[in-house]
Amino acid sequence: MASTTMVKSPSIKARIRTAIAPWRLGEDEPDFTYEQLVVMAILMNDGEASEVEIHKWVLDTFSFYREQLARALRVSTRKERWNHSFQDYFPHTFHHGLNLTFQGFETPLREVMYEGSGSDTSDSGDDENDGRIFSVTDAAGAEFLCPIFPHPPRAIDTSAFDFFALPAELRGAIYGIVFSYPKSGLATQLCRKREPFYVSSRTREYEHAVSWEDCDILQGARNSETAIRTRPMEDILEPLLVSKQFYAEAMPVFYRTNNFHATSTSVLYHMLIRMAPNRLQHLTQISFQYHGNFGTETTKAFAILAQLDHLKKLDIFANKQEWIGRGSFVPSSKRYSSVMNMDGVDKLRAIRGLDRVTFHGSPTLERELKPDMLKPKTKKKSTRAGTKRKGDGREHPLTFVVKEAKAKKPRRTYQSG
């Protein structure tokens, strides 16, 4: 029997050295993303590294960034800047991207330690290393860095795979893995066209910066130090363009599985009107911060919620002290005498068919509104026999907004002469 020879794959460090070799002494910027540089730095440091160690590896490895640092130091010296940390001198062109890397949803970084002010590093007065240590496993790093490796360690089968030949149950499980995000929810804000959604996460007072388990605290993500930045929605949902069958099977999973969080009722309104009707009706769980003081947008947002057939869970954050208390940041002219006088309360009370509704911060709203909101939905009246209807008969949830605007629009009168 002929003996076989086992070919050992090169180590992850050896593969990284091969990938970076052409760029180490060049004058051009290395052809690596910020995320790839960070992951490589951590792997070359035996899988764990602080921010300062990541900076040091990049500078020691690539002459391009050393030159950029030297230029930044010369500019800083001319401007008589002093008493700045190492990170402040680091070139903005790199440092800004590095900061965003730590918020990347798909970057395989894990924060393994955060010692805070009680750590030994803080006693020296040097805040360059705040005690945060990030780790990347060899397997996750190799998968993430696969595009930059010149020679994959094994042959890749590029033949087509009949995905739809899989059992429906297995396809559903795959959709759930691809389109499910942390339970803390996809937080939204008033966005530009290409502004990404964000994933809310726990604050840095917790042991870990990111919670992939149960998370009871839902916050606005833009100003949170531990917020994870997701890809733009058009990229997240790009797989839906594979085929009509993929769209029909996977689209409901994304909207039905995830919790969508709005940082205000105004944001909630704009989030809802930007969703297509066929996607809007798959929403099952929504959370939002109810501060009132957004007028008709609040009322319209709640009216849309009342028309969502599959909405089952609502988390409403309404701190009454912010809007009726003397210590409120809201001007006295805009405060409410009672939370029951806030904009949209009647529309909120009209929502039906929920399995769970929780009011955070306002027992009054919960006591007054929750019993009605948990009542079953009333069945819609059927149309008269013989009446012809175009399409599938489903009305866009925003139709009432258009009707309302037309009803209130004053008629113009003209005088001759």
NORPE-V772322 format. One line per field, one symbol per residue. burial: b if it has 24 or more other ideal C-beta (glycine too) atoms within 12 Angstrom, else e. Layout:
burial: ???
//
This chain:
burial: eeeeeeeeeeebeebbeebbeebbeeeeebebebbbbbbbbbbbbebbbbbbbbbbbbbebbebbbebbeebeeeeeeeeeeeeebbebbbeebbebbeebbbbbebbbbbeebeeeeeeeeeeeeebbbbbbbbbebeebbebbeebbeeeeeeeeeeeeeeeeeeeeeeeeebeebbbbbbbbbbbbeeeeeebbbbbbbbbeeeebbbeeebebbbbbbebebbbbbbebeebbeebeeeeebeebbbbbbbbbbbbbbbbbbbbbbbbbbbebebbbbbbbbbbbbbbbbeebbbbbbbbbbbbbebbbbbbbbbbebbbeeeeeeeeeebbeebbebbbbebbbebbbbeebbbeebeebbeebeebbeeeeeeeeeeeeeeeeeeeeeeebbeebeeeeeeeeeeeeeeee
//
